[in-house]
Structures are given as C-alpha cells and as structure tokens.
Amino acid sequence: MNKSLIALPFLALSLIAAKAPPEPAKAPISINAPAEVAADPANRWTLDLSNGSRVVVQLRPDIAPQHVYRIQQLTSQGFYNGIAFHRVIPGFMAQGGDPKGTGEGGSSLPDLAAEFNELPHLRGVASMARAQEPNSANSQFFIVLSPTMKLDRKYTAFGRVIEGMAGVDGIAVGEPPAEPTKIVKASIGGPLPPPPAAVAAPAVVAAQEAVPVDPSAQEASPAE
C-alpha cells in the first residue's frame, strides 16, 4: 500500500506531536499462525516423512473451514499414512495425497466446494489440488516451494508450513519420482473437531487428472 507523506514545518510538527495522544500499538499480523486458530492444537497438521523429516503445517479453518476439516478428518482416519508425494517440481511445488500415486485418485468422500481465499501462494503454503472443475478438491494437496501468485484464488490455500520446510525441500523430485518420498504418518495435534457448518458441495468425486503445473509453461491456466 502506498502511503502519502505531508511535509510540515518543524515547529508545527512539534506542536502537533505535543498535543496528539500517542496511538496504541497495533498488533502484528501474521498469515502463518493467527491467534484465533493457533489456540486449537487440532489445527496443527504434522507430517512425518520417509526422508526423516517432520513437517508441521498451521491449518487455517478461518479461511478454508471445509478443506481444513477434510484434512483433519482424513488424517484422523489414517488416510495419508503411506501415501507418496507423486508429483514434485523443483522451484514450484510438491504434491501428494493420492492413494493411487497417479494424480487421479482421491478419498471416498465427496469433492469439496471451492473456498478460494486471500492467503497468497507463498513458499510453504499448503493448498488443495483439484481437477479443472473448481469444485473438485478431494484429498490431494500441494506445498508451494517458491512464490506462485498465479495460483491465488484459483486453488484453496488452507495453511502454511511453520516447521520443517527443509524437509519439504528434501522431498524426492519427479513426475513421479523414481523413489518417492512418502508420508510415514500424518497426525493432528488434538481430537477431531466438530465439522463446520455444511455448505453445498459436489455429490460425485472427480478424478484429479488435471492439477497444478508449472505456471511458466502455461500462462493461461495452471489447472490445464
């Protein structure tokens, strides 16, 4: 945001400063772990990887409640345990969450209605993969390796890595990798919370055949 500065004579500025009460300090703003979600340990998503690293994601139910609950729900069922990162592009993203390991699989739960939001796709942001249909996210997710703003408001960002980003950088690369890195165990930091208020969602699980690709290769749409 651009800010305009008004030049005042030194004396006038001193008088104004003397009369004006000090402004209260503003609380810092963080997109990583806002206080309203950090208080609930269930909003910490931990991934223990086969490369020996532990990755902790701060979930954001305040901006993507249905997607966060899906992650929590599948994690509590053990869905992600043993699943590989099947598509990892250096400098772009690491994608996992597909039990088939082909990019076309998902869970038995219905697809989710999109919850596109203001969280930018910066390094470390966790977001849901989907097919070309906006309302087709199911279980697959990706972690951004480098800022990729072209994905903003096109994919539902649901959290950000707050610990273990070096482990994400160490995930084996490839489409698929020759020896993929797997999620040994996924866990949340507390009991499964109650589901959020229901919203309209697709009734059929869509195969996630089209997921984010390198935006430098396709300018028009990262989903094609």
Residue, then its C-alpha position, 0 to 999 in steps of 0.5 A: m500500500n502506498k502511503s502519502l507523506i505531508a511535509l510540515p514545518f518543524l515547529a508545527l510538527s512539534l506542536i502537533a506531536a505535543k498535543a496528539p495522544p500517542e496511538p496504541a500499538k497495533a498488533p502484528i499480523s501474521i498469515n502463518a499462525p493467527a491467534e484465533v486458530a493457533a489456540d486449537p492444537a487440532n489445527r496443527w497438521t504434522l507430517d512425518l516423512s520417509n526422508g526423516s523429516r517432520v513437517v508441521v503445517q498451521l491449518r487455517p479453518d478461518i479461511a478454508p473451514q471445509h478443506v481444513y476439516r477434510i484434512q483433519q478428518l482424513t488424517s484422523q482416519g489414517f488416510y495419508n499414512g503411506i501415501a507418496f508425494h507423486r508429483v514434485i517440481p523443483g522451484f514450484m511445488a510438491q504434491g501428494g495425497d493420492p492413494k493411487g500415486t497417479g494424480e487421479g485418485g482421491s478419498s471416498l468422500p465427496d469433492l469439496a466446494a471451492e473456498f478460494n481465499e486471500l492467503p497468497h501462494l507463498r513458499g510453504v503454503a499448503s493448498m488443495a489440488r483439484a481437477q479443472e472443475p473448481n469444485s473438485a478438491n478431494s484429498q490431494f494437496f500441494i506445498v508451494l516451494s517458491p512464490t506462485m501468485k498465479l495460483d491465488r484464488k484459483y486453488t484453496a490455500f488452507g495453511r502454511v508450513i511453520e516447521g520443517m520446510a527443509g524437509v519439504d525441500g528434501i522431498a524426492v523430485g519427479e513426475p513421479p519420482a523414481e523413489p518417492t518420498k512418502i508420508v510415514k504418518a500424518s497426525i493432528g495435534g488434538p481430537l477431531p473437531p466438530p465439522p463446520a457448518a455444511v455448505a453445498a458441495p459436489a455429490v460425485v468425486a472427480a478424478q484429479e487428472a488435471v492439477p497444478v503445473d508449472p505456471s511458466a509453461q502455461e500462462a493461461s491456466p495452471a489447472e490445464 
